[in-house]
Amino acid sequence: MRARKEPLYRRRRMLAAVAAVLAVVVLWAAISLGMALTNPTLGSSLPARAAEWARQNGGASIINKVENIWYSHHPPKIGGTVPKGAIRTPVTVPVPAVTSGPPHLPEPAAIVPFASPALPGEGQWSPAGRLVDGIPAVYTTELRPDAIHTSYVVGVAWMDPDLLHATLYSGSQIPGGGPYTHTAPIPPNAATSLVAAFNAGFLMSAANGGYYTDGQTVIPLRNGAASAVIYKNGSMTVADWGRDAVMTPNVASVRQNLDLIVDNGQPVPGLNANDTTQWGATLGDQVYVYRSGLGVTGNGALVYVGGPGLNITDLADLLVRAGAVRAMELDINTDWVNYSSYTPSTPYGAATPANGTMLLPVMTGGPGRYFASWWARDFFTMSSAYPTPPSAPTTTTTPAKKK
């Protein structure tokens, strides 16, 4: 009789132990998920935070299947019209001649739209953000990304390297290590000259490249990688590392992300609109998603493109149309693509979330993410090269253009 009871007793103990382990796992998962849902570093929406949590905890395949099902029933709309007000009426501001005021580039030429007929204001530039000694340093415009998906609108920002200094800020998690000299949030002393801020690249585990700042190689740089290079005089360029730029004492920061998508003024050979492997894992493995990119023009200006419904070839074509001779993809997917400009009420007032404007109103996160200490991802800022009036004593120098 006792021999029969002992196996039953052991079986019950095993079941109790298994139940206890499962209870601990479920409790841990509930607490971990609850913390993730309140963590803005994982995204701006609850679904995005839940998806990021699942990916970080071994559920990437399940999330991808769910997203694939959703996207298969919500493909990019073909045709259609843009929402009212999505393309703004251009604003004109008298710009002093180059011979007056600090050196600056001429206003960029309008972008020829892809879709025809062009909509009023499409591809036409308007000044954005703080003026630098009365001169616009940033211009923005909106246009449809191609002639097929005509209900989508993307934004383009043009930035004058003669009037602006660039800085790479690390986030609370990317690239790791730190803190560095420039780490989120943007401090009050930098806010008084801030003109614009925008997202950098992928998670470093997916960037296929390195990260250099504060005189240290945080992650080894890769020859041939697309690189946003910032010099100690504040100038910035986009380069094929090892060919267009190399390490010198004048380099302040390097942020690499994949390979160039534009070179010699043309999309690089072999771009595949349907490729979701080489150019970043997208939500649901989709090709038409939020994407962003950064390019440099022949005269050294920087151009940023960001918006919804973009595949990699659309992004490259837009950057070329905006004048880029070299360009790279930056971050992708809805929660991470963000460009904000800031317009304080006084010339040397502080930029704040309240006086910030997103490149596209539909971009997530708002202009305040760069002022938050918890912001996890690295980003770039563009600040006035003249934080005090040019007539006042200053140690700031005009940046040399890097082409």
N, C-alpha and C positions, 0 to 999 in steps of 0.2 A: 504493500500500500504506500509505504514511504517512498519507494522507488518511482512510483507514478507521480507523486506530488512534487518531487524535486524538479523534474523537467518543466512542469507547469509553472513552478515558482520562478525558475530561471527565465522562462519565456516572459513572464510578467515583468520581471526586473528589466529585461532587455527592452521590452516595449515601453516601460516607464522611462528608461534612459533615452531612448530614441525620441519620445515625446518631449522630454526636457530639452534635448538638443534642438529639436524643431521649434520649441517655444522661444528659446534663446535667439535662434536665427530670425524668426518672425519678429521678435521684439527689436532686435538690432536693425532689421530692414525697415521697420516702421519708424524707429527713431532717426535712422540715417536718411530715409526718404523725406521725413518731416523737416529735417534740417535743410535738406537740399531744396525743398519747395520754398523756403524762406531765404535762400541764398542768391542774391542778385548776380553774383559772379558767374552763375551757371546759365544765365539768360534773363530776358525781360519778361517772359511769360511762364506760367505754371507748366504747360505742356513741354516747353523747351527745357525747363529745369529738370522735369521728371525724365525726359529723354537723355539729357546729359548724365544724370545720376545712374540711369540704367546702363549706359555705355561704359561708365567708369567701373561698374560692378558686374561685368560679364554678360550684360544683356544686349550687346550691340546687334547681334543677329536678329533677335526678336524685334527690337525697335526698327531695324531696317525693313523687316517684313511688313510691319504695321504701316510704316511710312510709304513703302512701295504700293500697298493697297490704296492708301489715301491718294497718293499722287496719280495712280492709274485712273482714278475717277475724277481727278481735278487737273487735267493737262492744261498747259498754257493756252489761253484763248487766242484763236486765230481771228484776225480782223478786229472790228469794233472801234469805238472811239474812246479817247482819253477822258477821264473825269474832269468836270468843270473846274478850272483854276489850276490844273496840274501843270500846265505850261504858263508861266507868268509873263505878263507884259514887260518888255525890257525897260529898265530904268537907265536914263542917261545922266552922267555926271561930267561937267566940264573937267578935262584933264589938262593940267599945265604942260606946256611943251617941255621936251627933255632938257632944254637949255635952262629951264627955271625949276627951282626946287631940287631935291635930291635926284640922282640918276635913277631912271626907271625905264622899263620897256614900253613900247607902244601898246595900246589896247589890242588884244588878239582879234584876228579876223573871225567873222561869224562861221559857225560850223554848218556845212551843207547837210540838211536832213537826209536820212535814208528813205523815209516814206514820202510819197508825193500824192497830192500837193502838200507843201509845208503848211503847218498850222501857224497862226499868228504868234510871233514870239519864239517859235521853235528854232533852236540853235543860235539865238541872239543873246549876247552877253549883257549882264547887269552887274554893277559893282556889288560886293558883299563884304560884310565885316568892317572893322575899324579902318579908317583912312590913315595912311602914313604920311604925315606932313601935308594933309589935304589931298593925297593922291590915292586912288584905289589900288590896293595891292593884290586883291582877289576879285575875280570875276566868275560868275556862275551862269549856267544855262540849263535848260531841259530839252530833251528831244526823245522821239521814239527810237528804240534800239535797232529796229529793222523794218522792212516793208511788209512783214507778215503779221507780227504780233503788235498791231497798231493801237491796242488799248493800254499798252505799257508805256511808262515814262521813266527814263533814267536821268541822273544829274551829272553834270560835268563842272569841275572847278579848275580854274587857271590861276596860277600863283606866280607872282613876280619875284625872281631871285634877287633883284637889286634892292628890293624894299623889305625883304623878309629874311629872317634867320630860322633855320630848322633845328628841332631838338627831338631826340628819341627818348621817350619815357618808358620805363619798364612798368609792368603791372604788378599786382600783389602776388601773382603766380607765374607770369611769363616775363623773362625767361627762366626764373628761378634764381636762387641765391640772393644776393643783394642784402639790404637795399642799396641802390646805386645813387649817384648824385642826383639823377633825375628819375624819380619813382612816383607813381600816382600817390596822392592827388597833385594837380597843378597848384603850386604854392601862391600865396597872395602877391609876392613880389614879382612873379612871372605873369600873373593875371593882368597887370597894368599895361603890358605890351602885347598880350595874346590877340591874334587875329583869327586863327582857325586851328582846329584839331581834327584828326581823322585816324581811323583804325590802321593797324599795321597788318601783320601776316598771320599765318596759321599757328596753331599750337606747334611748339618746336619739334615735337615728336613726328609731325607730319610735314614740316617745312622743307625737309631735305637740304638743310643749310644751317648756317651758324649765326652767332650773335656776338658782337664786340662792342664794348662800351667801358667808360671809365678806365681806359688803358689796359683792359684785361679781356682776354678771349674767354667769354662765358661758355660758348659752344663753338667748336672748331669751324672755321670758315671753309667753304668748299669752292675750289676753283671751278669756274663755269656757272656758278649759281647766280640767279638774278638777285641783285643787291641794291638796297637803298643805302647810299653812302652819304654820311654827313661829315663835313670837315669842321675844324675848330673855328673857322671864321663864320660858321653858320650856313654856308652854302651846302646844297644837296643835289645829288644826281642819282640816276638809275643806271646800273652798270652790270656788265658781265664780269664777275670778279676774276681777277688775274689777267684780263684783257683790257678792259676800260678803266679799271681802278685796281690798285694794289695797296698793301699796307705801308703807310708812311707816318712820320711823326705828326702830320697834319690831320690825320683821320681821327675823328671823335667817336663815331658810331658806325656800325654796319649791321643791317638787319637783312638777312637773306630769306628768300621764299621761292622755292622751285627754280625754274629756268625762265629766261626772258620769253615773253609772248610776242613782243615787237622788237625787231632789230633792223637797222638801216632803213627805218621809216616804213617797214612792211611787216605784216604778221609773219611770224617765223614759219618755215616750211613744216608740214606735218601736223598742224593743229587739227584736232578732230573734235567736231561739235558734240559728238556722242560719247566722248571719253570722260568718265568720272573717276579714273584712277590716277592718271598723270597730273591732273589739274585740281585735285582735291576731292575728298569724299563729301558728297552733298547729301542733304536730307533726303532720304528715300532713294538715294542713288540717281537723283534726277539731274538732267543737264541744264534745264532752264530754272535757275534759282537766283537769289540775291548774290551778286558778285561785286568786287571792287578791284581797281587796278590803279597803278601810278606810273606815269611816264615823264620823260624829259624831252623838250622840244629842241630844235636846232639852235635856238638862241638862249637855251638854258632855263626857260620857264618850266615849271612843273604842272602836270595836268593829272587830275584825279577823276576817275569815273566810278560811279556806284549806282546800283539800283536793281530792281526785280526783273525776272524773266530773261536772264542773260545766260547764254552758253559761252564757252571759252572763245570761240571765234567772234561772236558778237562783241565781247569785251575788247579783243584785240582790234577789231575794225573800228570801234568807237574811239579807242586811244589814238589810232592812226589818223582818223578824221579830225581829232582834236589837235593834231600836229606832233604827236610823239614820234621821236626817232628811235627810242628804246623804251620799253615798258615791261612791267612785271605785274602779275596778279598779286593782290593783297588778300585779305580775309574774305570768306564767302559765308553764305547762309544768313537768314533774316536777322538774327539777334546781334550779329557782329559787324555788319556793314553800316558805318555811320561817319558822316562828315558834318561838322558844325562850324559855323563862323560866329563871331561875337562883335557886337556893335554897342559899346558903352555910350552913355549920353555925352561924355566929354572925351576929348582926344586922348587923354592919358588916364582915363578912368579904368576901373577894374572890370575885366570880362567876368561874367557870372552866368550861371544857367538861365537866369531871368532875361539876359540880353543876348542869348544865343539863338541861332536859327539853323535848323538842319537843312542840308542840301535839298532833300526831298521831305515834305511833311510826313510821308508814310514811313520814313526810316524809324526804327525802334530805338529805345534807350534814351532819347532826348539829348540835349546838349550838356546835361549835367554829369554824365558818366565820368568825364575826365577830371572832375573835381571831387570824386569820391575815393577815399583811401582804400575801399574794398575792391575797386575796379581791378579785375584780374589780368586783363590782356594789355600788352604793350601798345603804344600809340605814338603818333607824331604830332608835334605842334609847330605852327608857323607864327612867328612873332615879329613885331615891328623891328626893323634894323636900327630904328631911332627911338629907343625908349624914352629919350628926352628930346626936346626940340633940337633940330640940327644946329641952330645958332647957339645953343647952350653948350657948356663944356661937357664933353663925353669921351669915353674911351672906346665907344663902339665904332667899328669900321664897316664900310660897305662891303658885302660879301663879293668875292670874285666868282664869276659865273663858271660852273663846271658843265661842259658840254659832252 
